[in-house]
Amino acid sequence: MAATTYERLQLHITPEKFYVEACDDGADDVLTIDRVSTEVTLAVKKDVPPSAVTRPIFGILGTIHLVAGNYLIVITKKMKVGEFFNHVIWKATDFDILSYKKTMLHLTDIQLQDNKTFLAMLNNVLSVDGFYFSATYDLTHTLQRLSNTSPEFQEMSLLERADQRFVWNGHLLRELSAQPEVHRFALPVLHGFINMHSCSINGKYFDWILISRRSCFRAGVRYYVRGIDSEGHAANFVETEQIVHYNGSRASFVQTRGSIPVFWSQRPNLKYKPLPQINKVANHMDGFQRHFDSQVIIYGKQVIINLVNQKGSEKPLEQAFATMVSSLGNGMIRYIAFDFHKECRHMRWDRLSILMDQVAEMQDELSYFLVDSAGKVMTNQEGVFRSNCMDCLDRTNVVQSLLARRSLQVQLQRLGVLHVGQKLEEQDEFEKIYKNAWADNANACAKQYAGTGALKTDFTRTGKRTQLGLMMDGWNSLIRYYKNNFSDGFRQDSIDLFLGNYSVDELESHSPLSVPRDWKFLALPIIMVVAFSMCIICLLMAGLFHPKVLKENTLLTKSTIPSKAALQKRRN
């Protein structure tokens, strides 16, 4: 089968070359990288010098050019996530960045510092959890897309056939992708979330899988990347697929999320919530149409669920979205505005049923994908729900989990796992797995975009809003505020470097990293920490000196101090 990469690899290092040896059964290929000329060639095992230093690796992430020259990035540790239709899925958990150069003596002190910073940027991206791969299965495509392919597609390498929106190391693999003969060494890596469980309901065992694929187009962090770009790519675009595998039959339900697709920004300015700014001169319709033209081609009908507030600072964005949909006049696109915070205020999250009832008929119309054990397609999903809030994280994830549960209810009944009249919510063991997986998905997406775990996960995990959940949301919001204002600039630069949006030019006359910082941005984090510490101390002191506490302490003191009569008695 052509659509595989080598699973077992050995890296042999000499002063002149890197040799990546394929150790799969019957393989004799060795990828050779010249550390001086950077030339990539294919050799055989006998060409590896016995003097080489050898270590096992689990994949080549790619190569990148920094100030010191080229670097090879490899996967050094992996963790098994599970098996997907007899294909093993792995999470990459550790990486190594290897310099082609044997010495850094050719660099100035400033270049050395810049190179060190660029390496720190790469490590920053690689330290964010959520890189997944398979040597034998195409993780970048949905089941429905894979079912509708040509024989030529099946013969392509994993790199050639992959959906480039979700290949996070596409830029790093550009040198290998230019040489088809080495494609079996080129491993496409997905960034997002994958959760796999073997479940049982009514004594019937099935596999339940949740996959979120994060787009590498217009990728970035919360306040630095909003809206769309000129190509129509939306910020924080994530495709989420829920899959069921039972007795050879496979069913899936796909949803998407992405930033409001107009040209807008929300740059950090030390305010808790910076005011969103809609670009007044951009051609919004051009970008908007590009976005939805591609979405309709890929997914079919679009049902937009806009969850932002319909008053305050979020109101103009809701109005702009509604106006654009109306002006476009595309019958394939429907728009629903649901003010999540207004409808669910005072912890009335049961009111989400209003939205679910409103879209129930549309969801039945969109359907889901189902293929039987013989490979015959029984139903196709005719479109997707495209949900969004401001960040496309917390509110969005809650609604997506409810839509996915409704689809799963129908699928399991059709497959014969659930009896007629049985409700998925009544299956306690599975409900716990389901809710925790969706909460974990929320946390993964939030950490990748906002830098912290998701808010509102207490509802996703338990089905109700709790006081503890509100406290945790407050803590995560505080951390988000700090990161968004003081560390996300570095994170954004790191992602741009990793994805190839910025390329290092060692011939630049001045360092691109030498822009001096305003003293306020150096002092404010320290001031914040001190202020927060003082706030905690004040709260603790307020508790100690509360009248009720003082009274209790006084009574306790009196009870422990002996009276005059008792002292006299002791003396006698």
Disulfide bonds with the S-S distance in Angstrom:
none
